[in-house]
Amino acid sequence: MKQTQHQAILSALEDGQRLTGLDALKLCGTMKLSTRIGELKKKRHKIKDKYIKVKDRHIKIYWLGRGTL
């Protein structure tokens, strides 16, 4: 059975991964990670996020709320 985008993202976060938009594209083919994260947060998952600087731009990174970045 194929995982949904929610299941794939949540599984990766539960495994301790930190995800960016590019990670989500590779993981489950979505370019809407922020939307999927928002939907998971509404279901009471403790997902944290932070902008980080990579070269000359900022990207958002997400992780499960068991600590800091």
Contacts in CASP RR format, 6 or more apart in sequence:
PFRMAT RR
TARGET T0000
AUTHOR 0000-0000-0000
METHOD contacts of the structure
MODEL  1
MKQTQHQAILSALEDGQRLTGLDALKLCGTMKLSTRIGELKKKRHKIKDK
YIKVKDRHIKIYWLGRGTL
3 11 0 8 1.000
3 28 0 8 1.000
5 24 0 8 1.000
5 28 0 8 1.000
5 29 0 8 1.000
5 30 0 8 1.000
5 36 0 8 1.000
6 36 0 8 1.000
6 39 0 8 1.000
6 40 0 8 1.000
8 27 0 8 1.000
8 28 0 8 1.000
9 19 0 8 1.000
9 24 0 8 1.000
9 27 0 8 1.000
9 28 0 8 1.000
9 30 0 8 1.000
9 33 0 8 1.000
9 36 0 8 1.000
9 37 0 8 1.000
9 40 0 8 1.000
10 40 0 8 1.000
10 45 0 8 1.000
12 19 0 8 1.000
12 23 0 8 1.000
12 27 0 8 1.000
13 19 0 8 1.000
13 45 0 8 1.000
13 47 0 8 1.000
13 62 0 8 1.000
13 63 0 8 1.000
13 64 0 8 1.000
14 64 0 8 1.000
16 63 0 8 1.000
16 64 0 8 1.000
17 23 0 8 1.000
17 63 0 8 1.000
18 61 0 8 1.000
18 62 0 8 1.000
18 63 0 8 1.000
18 69 0 8 1.000
19 27 0 8 1.000
19 33 0 8 1.000
19 61 0 8 1.000
19 62 0 8 1.000
19 63 0 8 1.000
20 33 0 8 1.000
20 59 0 8 1.000
20 60 0 8 1.000
20 61 0 8 1.000
20 62 0 8 1.000
21 31 0 8 1.000
21 33 0 8 1.000
21 59 0 8 1.000
21 60 0 8 1.000
23 33 0 8 1.000
24 30 0 8 1.000
24 31 0 8 1.000
24 33 0 8 1.000
24 36 0 8 1.000
25 31 0 8 1.000
25 33 0 8 1.000
30 36 0 8 1.000
33 62 0 8 1.000
34 60 0 8 1.000
37 47 0 8 1.000
37 49 0 8 1.000
37 62 0 8 1.000
38 47 0 8 1.000
40 47 0 8 1.000
41 47 0 8 1.000
45 64 0 8 1.000
46 64 0 8 1.000
46 65 0 8 1.000
46 66 0 8 1.000
47 62 0 8 1.000
47 63 0 8 1.000
47 64 0 8 1.000
47 65 0 8 1.000
48 62 0 8 1.000
48 63 0 8 1.000
48 64 0 8 1.000
48 65 0 8 1.000
48 67 0 8 1.000
48 68 0 8 1.000
48 69 0 8 1.000
49 60 0 8 1.000
49 61 0 8 1.000
49 62 0 8 1.000
49 63 0 8 1.000
50 60 0 8 1.000
50 61 0 8 1.000
50 69 0 8 1.000
51 58 0 8 1.000
51 59 0 8 1.000
51 60 0 8 1.000
51 61 0 8 1.000
52 58 0 8 1.000
52 59 0 8 1.000
52 60 0 8 1.000
52 61 0 8 1.000
52 69 0 8 1.000
61 69 0 8 1.000
63 69 0 8 1.000
END
